[in-house]
Amino acid sequence: MKKLVTKKTAALLVFMMVVSALSPILAFAASGFQSASSYYNQVTASVYVDADTYAAKSVYIDGQNRIAIQVYAAGSTVPTTVYATYSTYTDGKYYYNLDESVAYSTYYTLQYSDKSADNGVVSKLVYNGYTPGGGFPGGFFPPVTGGDLVGADGKVNREQLIALLAANADAKIKTTLDTVYLPADALLNGKTLTIYNDAGVSITLPLSALKLADLAKSLGVELKDLVIRVEMKKLTGEAADAVSNAVKALGATQLADSYDFRVVAMGGGKELAIEKFGQLVSRTIPLTSAATATAAGVMFNPTAKELSFVPSTFATADNKTIATLKRDGASIYTVVQGKTVRFNDTLNHWAKNDIATLSEKLIVEGTGKNLFEPKRSITRAEFAALVVRSLGAVPVTSSTYTFKDVQSSKWYAGTVATAAELGLVIGDEKGNFNPNSPITRKEIAAIVVRAAEYAGKSLKLSDAEANAALAGYTDVANLQWAKAEVAAAVKAGLVKGQSATKIAGNSFANRAEATTLIARYLPISGLTN
């Protein structure tokens, strides 16, 4: 076997990395890598050779029955030679196994020569499954990362990013900076890209939701000239004080530093902030103080100087707690422990715990004078506002979703429009929403099932499953259009009948029932712990 030429230009190496990631086997199945991986500095692989190639002795060393593999570390043009030894013969193919320790690198390019291949080289890119001294506590993030892709100026290497996303559609990039610059055309083939640092700060971008071609068109540039700037900045000085003051004004306690997350498209000397992604986007921040079960992520509105709930979960490992906040949009975030509120009319109420929890999380409010009025009916507009708030969504100021009976001057206009945009509510056949009408139990069940769907948790059932879920109730016929969604809510444990035999779908829901339904759907949808 002829040994590979070890001196290659950097450009050729990059080309081989990209091609190998997109098309790992370049030998028309005559030979190739069946699998390849790396953990820490241990590279393993399985290479197969068909009978004709084996007979021609084009890939293995004469007399030794082993294949020489050239291992190129990240950015290196000088390989380490290791050997894959013969393992077995099956289905007309000879298999060789590689299990060798090499110098640590973030990724490797594995290559061997094959005379039957078009260019005489079979190549495979593998990423190291361990980043020494890095990562999140307890393995919050899988270890496959592109740790050396970010330059000192924050710019991400285009070719390496392409290779990273080709090797792992849900890739991660580690950075020590609070701002990184992503070449847009390198993002076309991935699914998600997480940018994170050792402190526990991160954001996960849904790449298809960026709509890169539309952004380039809006800025008047070609896609190759479009850059996505991602910011994860810890606030300091007056900006941080503004958030702290808002927390104090609520009587709450701040449990984390404040971070400003921004995603901005750049091109042609212009910028365009990406305010919405069309889906929930995860970002993480570390806590600086211990949290209880009622802690919550919040978004800070710098104009109104107000805080609002953001769906958030918490995980602790190695004495470090990370909060994951999910919301459609970029803004300023922190974590708070809400003020404990005592409602005099819920002290002995069956829903008192859910009411107290959602009150501390800033999702529900009392009606004044330490009262909650749990038995009072809730209107369609009020429940729409409650669900929109539970998703961390901000009421829109203008929308194509309009209803004939929703006046723009009403407090609920933006909230109802947002609920319609998210697919949570629809109007009647006359184009009305009936915002001030009491909402029924089947309507709140349907809306919450849709909210779970928006959050990525499908509760849909087959017809047989829906019938089984509602089998114990004698008033199922009254559910009509809402049967499937009520059944899904019952199956998921969100809704219970008013009795053992009555689901009471047409009965009006009260504030306690609405609050409890929200409290149940949030953890089921992965929006709270």
Phi, psi and omega per residue, in radians:
M1 nan 2.386 3.117
K2 -1.481 2.300 3.138
K3 -1.248 2.481 3.122
L4 -1.075 2.552 3.021
V5 -1.179 2.161 -3.002
T6 -1.502 -0.370 -3.120
K7 -1.673 1.950 -3.130
K8 -2.205 2.725 3.088
T9 -1.348 2.736 -3.140
A10 -1.082 -0.635 -3.122
A11 -1.126 -0.719 3.137
L12 -1.137 -0.702 3.137
L13 -1.094 -0.787 3.128
V14 -1.061 -0.743 3.126
F15 -1.044 -0.789 -3.132
M16 -1.114 -0.645 3.118
M17 -1.072 -0.810 -3.095
V18 -1.173 -0.818 -3.125
V19 -1.100 -0.722 -3.114
S20 -1.142 -0.600 -3.141
A21 -1.225 -0.644 -3.107
L22 -1.432 -0.601 -3.131
S23 -2.366 1.416 -3.016
P24 -1.032 -0.529 -3.074
I25 -1.927 2.028 -3.056
L26 -1.999 0.543 -3.041
A27 -2.235 0.412 3.135
F28 0.887 0.699 3.090
A29 1.185 0.081 3.057
A30 -1.153 -0.674 3.042
S31 -2.721 2.864 3.139
G32 2.995 3.089 3.080
F33 -1.537 2.030 3.040
Q34 -1.266 -0.628 3.105
S35 -2.764 2.768 3.081
A36 -2.811 2.465 3.129
S37 -2.763 2.968 3.105
S38 -2.591 2.394 3.017
Y39 -2.315 2.170 -3.017
Y40 1.011 -1.970 3.122
N41 -2.071 0.409 -3.138
Q42 -1.857 1.991 -3.129
V43 -1.721 2.241 3.080
T44 -2.176 2.606 3.135
A45 -2.825 2.751 3.024
S46 -2.192 2.175 -3.115
V47 -1.995 2.373 3.093
Y48 -2.015 2.667 3.141
V49 -2.410 2.277 3.118
D50 -1.354 2.984 -3.019
A51 -1.074 -0.712 -3.115
D52 -1.149 -0.743 3.129
T53 -1.157 -0.696 3.100
Y54 -1.064 -0.786 -3.120
A55 -1.118 -0.600 -3.140
A56 -1.353 -0.145 3.137
K57 0.912 0.737 -3.062
S58 -1.566 -0.248 -3.064
V59 -2.155 -0.153 -3.115
Y60 -2.128 2.769 -3.066
I61 -1.335 2.190 -3.119
D62 -0.959 2.305 3.040
G63 1.433 -0.202 -3.110
Q64 -2.045 -0.274 3.088
N65 0.925 0.913 3.074
R66 -2.552 2.729 -3.092
I67 -1.903 2.293 3.105
A68 -1.472 2.136 3.133
I69 -1.912 2.228 3.069
Q70 -1.620 2.113 -3.105
V71 -1.859 1.965 3.103
Y72 -1.724 2.096 3.074
A73 -1.273 2.895 -3.095
A74 -0.929 2.148 3.060
G75 1.334 0.023 -3.081
S76 -1.708 2.564 3.044
T77 -1.877 0.038 -3.138
V78 -1.959 2.059 -3.047
P79 -1.566 2.859 2.904
T80 -1.806 2.306 -3.141
T81 -1.623 2.164 3.067
V82 -2.232 3.015 -3.012
Y83 -2.247 2.358 3.001
A84 -1.680 2.166 -3.063
T85 -1.733 2.663 -3.094
Y86 -1.063 2.404 -3.118
S87 -2.066 -1.023 -3.053
T88 -2.799 2.926 3.062
Y89 -2.153 2.194 3.131
T90 -2.719 2.491 3.108
D91 0.926 0.676 3.079
G92 1.363 0.228 -3.109
K93 -2.293 2.544 3.059
Y94 -1.748 2.313 -3.078
Y95 -1.985 2.432 3.129
Y96 -2.187 2.415 -3.114
N97 -1.957 2.390 3.108
L98 -2.014 2.308 3.075
D99 -2.647 1.561 -2.997
E100 -2.315 2.555 3.044
S101 -1.591 2.298 3.122
V102 -2.315 3.024 3.129
A103 -1.090 2.523 -3.083
Y104 -1.067 2.429 3.059
S105 -2.705 2.710 3.112
T106 -1.200 -0.675 3.053
Y107 -2.547 2.863 3.132
Y108 -2.324 2.639 2.928
T109 -1.940 2.126 3.125
L110 -1.761 2.310 -3.118
Q111 -2.463 2.571 2.920
Y112 -2.547 2.783 -3.110
S113 -1.559 2.525 3.113
D114 -2.534 2.000 -3.090
K115 -1.108 -0.406 -3.124
S116 -1.449 -0.200 3.111
A117 -1.391 2.657 -3.085
D118 -0.968 -0.826 -3.101
N119 -1.841 0.156 3.076
G120 1.341 0.099 -3.085
V121 -2.334 2.333 2.969
V122 -1.912 2.298 -2.980
S123 -2.321 2.610 3.123
K124 -2.579 2.284 3.098
L125 -1.745 2.291 3.082
V126 -2.294 2.511 3.115
Y127 -1.796 2.492 -3.107
N128 -1.170 2.372 -3.121
G129 -1.525 0.322 3.137
Y130 -2.713 2.351 3.081
T131 -2.009 1.835 -3.047
P132 -1.071 2.300 3.072
G133 1.328 0.061 -3.084
G134 -2.145 -2.882 3.094
G135 1.540 -3.134 -3.095
F136 -1.826 2.732 -3.110
P137 -1.080 2.369 3.071
G138 1.211 0.254 3.111
G139 1.309 0.700 3.104
F140 -0.990 -0.589 3.100
F141 -2.080 2.436 3.024
P142 -1.029 2.644 -2.975
P143 -1.385 -0.093 -3.124
V144 -1.314 1.876 -3.025
T145 -2.385 2.919 3.005
G146 -1.928 1.245 -2.966
G147 -1.199 -0.355 -3.079
D148 -1.978 0.360 -3.095
L149 -1.414 -0.397 -3.031
V150 -1.621 2.141 3.115
G151 -1.374 3.059 -3.125
A152 -1.100 -0.406 3.128
D153 -1.616 0.071 3.131
G154 1.531 -0.078 -3.122
K155 -1.390 2.351 -3.132
V156 -1.612 2.312 -3.132
N157 -1.103 2.138 -3.046
R158 -1.073 -0.915 -3.055
E159 -1.120 -0.708 3.132
Q160 -1.192 -0.604 3.109
L161 -1.178 -0.707 3.074
I162 -1.035 -0.812 -3.130
A163 -1.126 -0.696 -3.136
L164 -1.076 -0.810 -3.122
L165 -1.239 -0.506 3.074
A166 -1.210 -0.628 3.139
A167 -1.371 -0.472 -3.077
N168 -2.635 1.862 -3.079
A169 -1.109 -0.420 3.069
D170 -1.928 1.275 -2.988
A171 -1.527 2.857 3.128
K172 -2.296 2.475 3.092
I173 -2.169 2.204 3.085
K174 -1.608 2.439 3.140
T175 -2.476 2.669 3.020
T176 -1.793 -0.021 -3.097
L177 -1.801 2.834 3.110
D178 -1.656 -0.009 3.120
T179 -2.460 2.284 3.070
V180 -2.247 2.713 -3.099
Y181 -2.103 2.072 -3.067
L182 -1.831 2.202 3.029
P183 -1.197 2.106 -2.969
A184 -1.073 -0.684 -3.066
D185 -1.236 -0.179 3.072
A186 -1.468 -0.119 -3.048
L187 -1.722 0.091 -2.964
L188 -1.241 -0.539 -2.993
N189 -1.779 -0.063 -3.133
G190 -1.570 3.001 3.075
K191 -1.783 -0.980 3.076
T192 -2.366 2.732 3.058
L193 -2.369 2.084 3.113
T194 -1.766 2.237 3.068
I195 -1.927 2.191 -3.016
Y196 -2.541 2.878 3.028
N197 -2.275 3.024 -3.072
D198 -1.186 -0.339 -3.106
A199 -1.261 -0.314 -3.101
G200 1.856 0.206 3.118
V201 -1.664 2.325 -3.142
S202 -2.755 2.873 2.953
I203 -2.517 2.428 3.130
T204 -1.942 2.018 -3.088
L205 -1.608 2.207 2.979
P206 -1.408 1.861 -2.899
L207 -1.141 -0.674 3.139
S208 -1.159 -0.487 -3.126
A209 -1.267 -0.236 3.123
L210 -1.224 -0.422 -3.124
K211 0.881 1.079 -2.991
L212 -1.064 -0.711 -3.129
A213 -1.092 -0.687 3.118
D214 -1.169 -0.671 3.125
L215 -1.129 -0.760 3.126
A216 -1.071 -0.726 3.126
K217 -1.109 -0.721 -3.135
S218 -1.107 -0.589 -3.132
L219 -1.592 -0.058 3.095
G220 1.240 0.586 -3.141
V221 -2.262 2.871 3.013
E222 -1.372 2.761 -3.084
L223 -1.031 -0.612 -3.126
K224 -1.148 -0.304 -3.131
D225 -1.803 0.118 3.141
L226 -1.630 2.385 3.117
V227 -2.203 2.410 3.074
I228 -1.833 2.026 3.115
R229 -1.638 2.220 -3.130
V230 -2.051 2.164 -3.107
E231 -2.010 2.392 3.043
M232 -2.354 1.270 -2.947
K233 -1.733 2.234 3.028
K234 -1.340 2.247 -3.111
L235 -1.332 2.537 3.084
T236 -2.375 2.984 3.022
G237 1.037 -2.420 -3.062
E238 -1.110 -0.607 -3.139
A239 -1.109 -0.745 3.111
A240 -1.207 -0.646 3.136
D241 -1.103 -0.638 -3.137
A242 -1.076 -0.696 3.099
V243 -1.193 -0.800 3.140
S244 -1.035 -0.678 3.129
N245 -1.158 -0.649 3.105
A246 -1.159 -0.657 3.097
V247 -1.116 -0.795 -3.139
K248 -1.107 -0.631 -3.128
A249 -1.109 -0.457 3.105
L250 -1.504 -0.143 -3.052
G251 1.323 0.341 -3.122
A252 -1.697 3.065 3.118
T253 -2.096 2.278 -3.130
Q254 -1.450 2.246 -3.057
L255 -1.906 -0.032 -3.101
A256 -2.655 2.775 2.998
D257 -1.160 2.852 3.129
S258 -1.664 2.410 -3.139
Y259 -2.250 2.426 3.116
D260 -1.821 1.993 3.123
F261 -1.789 2.175 3.132
R262 -2.339 2.518 3.015
V263 -2.248 2.100 -3.000
V264 -2.292 2.309 3.037
A265 -1.529 2.359 -3.110
M266 -2.217 2.411 3.077
G267 3.104 2.479 3.114
G268 1.089 0.497 -3.133
G269 1.341 0.151 -3.133
K270 -2.121 2.850 3.130
E271 -2.312 2.619 3.100
L272 -2.470 1.938 -3.132
A273 -1.234 2.370 3.084
I274 -1.625 1.795 -3.044
E275 -1.502 -0.550 -3.106
K276 -2.378 2.597 -3.138
F277 -1.966 -0.172 -3.110
G278 1.436 0.151 3.111
Q279 -2.863 2.909 3.128
L280 -1.242 2.375 -3.138
V281 -2.066 2.332 -3.100
S282 -1.603 2.409 2.943
R283 -2.419 2.665 -3.112
T284 -2.154 2.595 3.026
I285 -2.473 2.575 -3.134
P286 -1.468 2.556 3.076
L287 -1.498 2.557 3.085
T288 -1.814 -0.181 3.097
S289 -2.414 2.753 -3.122
A290 -1.165 2.546 -3.121
A291 -2.010 2.685 3.015
T292 -1.831 -3.119 -3.092
A293 -1.146 -0.303 -3.113
T294 -1.748 0.126 3.057
A295 -1.156 2.729 -3.098
A296 -2.658 2.553 2.955
G297 -1.284 2.569 -3.139
V298 -2.410 2.706 3.043
M299 -1.887 2.449 3.132
F300 -1.820 2.225 3.063
N301 -1.659 1.846 -3.055
P302 -1.177 -0.350 3.127
T303 -1.392 -0.864 -3.126
A304 -1.495 -0.193 -3.091
K305 1.041 0.671 -3.068
E306 -2.149 2.752 3.092
L307 -1.963 2.555 3.080
S308 -2.453 2.686 -3.071
F309 -1.098 2.506 3.006
V310 -2.265 2.285 3.075
P311 -0.893 2.267 -3.019
S312 -2.664 2.461 3.055
T313 -2.170 2.818 -3.055
F314 -2.308 2.469 3.085
A315 -2.423 2.402 -3.084
T316 -2.157 2.364 3.045
A317 -2.718 2.520 3.117
D318 0.926 0.704 3.100
N319 1.090 0.434 3.120
K320 -2.281 2.242 -3.126
T321 -1.898 2.275 3.113
I322 -1.988 2.294 3.065
A323 -1.732 2.310 3.049
T324 -1.867 2.018 -3.105
L325 -1.838 2.269 -3.095
K326 -2.047 2.130 -3.139
R327 -2.814 2.610 3.078
D328 -1.524 1.683 3.095
G329 2.473 2.883 3.129
A330 -1.914 2.483 -3.134
S331 -3.032 -2.806 3.121
I332 -1.778 2.303 -3.047
Y333 -2.323 2.631 2.966
T334 -2.667 -3.021 3.135
V335 -2.225 2.416 -3.119
V336 -2.304 2.739 2.920
Q337 -1.836 1.948 -3.045
G338 -1.194 2.800 3.110
K339 -1.213 2.331 3.086
T340 -1.264 2.176 -3.094
V341 -1.969 2.374 3.123
R342 -1.864 2.011 3.076
F343 -1.751 2.072 -3.042
N344 -1.118 -0.446 -3.083
D345 -1.670 0.195 3.085
T346 -2.141 0.111 -3.041
L347 -1.026 -0.607 -3.140
N348 -2.035 0.346 -3.073
H349 -1.523 2.557 -3.112
W350 -1.089 -0.401 -3.091
A351 -1.791 0.252 -3.005
K352 -1.051 -0.656 -3.096
N353 -1.194 -0.755 3.114
D354 -1.148 -0.681 3.123
I355 -1.121 -0.765 3.141
A356 -1.133 -0.752 -3.120
T357 -1.102 -0.834 -3.115
L358 -1.248 -0.417 3.043
S359 -1.212 -0.763 3.116
E360 -1.174 -0.476 3.116
K361 -1.491 0.063 3.080
L362 1.214 0.463 3.125
I363 -1.668 -0.719 3.103
V364 -2.051 2.754 3.137
E365 -2.287 2.772 3.052
G366 -1.382 -3.132 -3.123
T367 -1.871 0.188 3.124
G368 1.910 2.651 3.088
K369 0.957 0.748 3.108
N370 0.999 0.588 3.121
L371 -2.048 2.613 3.077
F372 -2.030 -0.424 -3.109
E373 0.964 1.088 -3.056
P374 -1.109 -0.468 -3.084
K375 -1.560 -0.098 -3.131
R376 -1.262 2.417 3.125
S377 -1.148 2.730 -3.117
I378 -2.057 2.401 -3.078
T379 -1.447 2.934 3.113
R380 -1.095 -0.691 3.126
A381 -1.185 -0.718 -3.131
E382 -1.125 -0.709 -3.135
F383 -1.249 -0.637 3.067
A384 -1.029 -0.730 3.123
A385 -1.119 -0.675 -3.124
L386 -1.124 -0.767 -3.113
V387 -1.241 -0.719 3.098
V388 -1.035 -0.733 3.123
R389 -1.143 -0.638 -3.125
S390 -1.181 -0.355 3.110
L391 -1.653 0.015 -3.126
G392 1.243 0.302 -3.121
A393 -1.448 2.589 3.133
V394 -1.787 2.247 3.118
P395 -0.973 2.348 -3.113
V396 -1.354 2.732 3.100
T397 -1.642 -0.365 3.056
S398 -2.618 2.640 -3.064
S399 -2.795 2.686 3.032
T400 -1.421 -0.207 3.107
Y401 -1.547 1.786 -3.131
T402 -2.221 2.634 3.090
F403 -2.143 2.556 -3.051
K404 -1.054 -0.557 -3.051
D405 -1.810 0.291 3.084
V406 -1.964 1.806 -3.123
Q407 -1.382 2.454 -3.080
S408 -1.093 -0.367 -3.115
S409 -1.439 -0.175 -3.097
K410 -1.365 2.620 -3.096
W411 -1.057 -0.493 -3.046
Y412 -1.620 -0.018 -3.043
A413 -1.006 -0.886 -3.124
G414 -1.166 -0.641 -3.138
T415 -1.171 -0.779 3.133
V416 -1.123 -0.713 3.109
A417 -1.095 -0.713 3.107
T418 -1.116 -0.766 3.118
A419 -1.052 -0.655 3.106
A420 -1.211 -0.706 3.113
E421 -1.071 -0.634 -3.126
L422 -1.413 -0.054 3.128
G423 1.389 0.374 -3.085
L424 -1.561 -0.559 -3.076
V425 -2.332 2.701 3.028
I426 -2.393 2.797 3.123
G427 -1.544 -3.095 3.100
D428 -1.523 -3.067 -3.065
E429 -1.152 -0.274 3.126
K430 -1.659 0.017 -3.129
G431 1.465 0.313 3.116
N432 -1.797 2.700 3.092
F433 -1.837 -0.394 -3.103
N434 0.987 1.009 -3.004
P435 -1.088 -0.535 -3.063
N436 -1.671 0.067 3.109
S437 -1.399 2.552 3.068
P438 -1.083 2.528 -3.123
I439 -1.672 2.499 -3.084
T440 -1.558 2.901 3.140
R441 -1.124 -0.652 3.133
K442 -1.240 -0.537 3.120
E443 -1.217 -0.739 3.140
I444 -1.202 -0.578 3.088
A445 -1.120 -0.775 -3.126
A446 -1.111 -0.740 -3.112
I447 -1.129 -0.723 -3.111
V448 -1.216 -0.653 3.069
V449 -1.075 -0.689 3.096
R450 -1.183 -0.631 3.102
A451 -1.122 -0.698 3.098
A452 -1.102 -0.701 3.112
E453 -1.076 -0.765 3.099
Y454 -1.060 -0.634 -3.136
A455 -1.344 -0.050 3.098
G456 1.736 0.135 -3.139
K457 -1.974 1.772 3.141
S458 -1.427 2.246 3.125
L459 -1.934 0.211 -3.059
K460 -1.058 2.514 3.120
L461 -2.132 2.728 2.982
S462 -1.289 2.906 3.124
D463 -1.025 -0.713 3.138
A464 -1.130 -0.725 3.123
E465 -1.152 -0.689 3.127
A466 -1.111 -0.766 3.120
N467 -1.096 -0.675 3.140
A468 -1.165 -0.692 -3.120
A469 -1.131 -0.532 -3.073
L470 -1.817 0.154 -3.010
A471 -1.037 -0.514 -3.069
G472 -1.458 -0.073 -3.070
Y473 -1.821 2.426 -3.080
T474 -1.641 -0.123 -3.092
D475 -1.952 0.514 -3.099
V476 -1.089 -0.558 -3.109
A477 -1.026 -0.475 -3.124
N478 -1.270 -0.231 -3.108
L479 -1.293 -0.538 3.089
Q480 0.844 -2.079 -3.061
W481 -1.052 -0.422 -3.032
A482 -1.633 0.102 -3.027
K483 -0.999 -0.847 -3.070
A484 -1.101 -0.735 -3.091
E485 -1.304 -0.645 3.066
V486 -1.137 -0.716 3.108
A487 -1.063 -0.739 3.108
A488 -1.083 -0.693 3.128
A489 -1.165 -0.676 3.111
V490 -1.162 -0.825 -3.139
K491 -1.037 -0.660 -3.114
A492 -1.390 -0.107 -3.133
G493 1.463 0.269 -3.137
L494 -1.435 -0.633 -3.036
V495 -2.155 2.432 3.039
K496 -2.161 2.699 3.124
G497 -1.215 2.793 3.062
Q498 -1.270 -0.301 3.023
S499 -2.622 -3.114 -3.107
A500 -1.171 -0.360 -3.064
T501 -2.129 -0.074 -3.081
K502 -2.143 2.118 3.051
I503 -1.471 -0.428 3.059
A504 0.944 0.890 -3.090
G505 -1.131 -0.516 -3.105
N506 -1.579 -0.055 3.087
S507 -1.268 2.612 3.133
F508 -1.322 2.436 3.112
A509 -1.471 2.580 3.067
N510 -1.862 3.094 -3.049
R511 -1.122 -0.609 3.122
A512 -1.178 -0.797 3.126
E513 -1.087 -0.723 3.140
A514 -1.117 -0.750 3.141
T515 -1.126 -0.767 -3.139
T516 -1.114 -0.680 3.116
L517 -1.084 -0.736 3.089
I518 -1.116 -0.765 -3.131
A519 -1.082 -0.544 -3.139
R520 -1.392 -0.681 -3.030
Y521 -1.336 -0.479 -3.098
L522 -1.033 -0.915 3.130
P523 -1.218 -0.597 3.117
I524 -1.090 -0.578 -3.130
S525 -1.545 0.040 -3.134
G526 1.312 0.369 -3.105
L527 -1.667 -0.303 2.981
T528 -2.512 2.910 3.085
N529 -1.316 nan nan
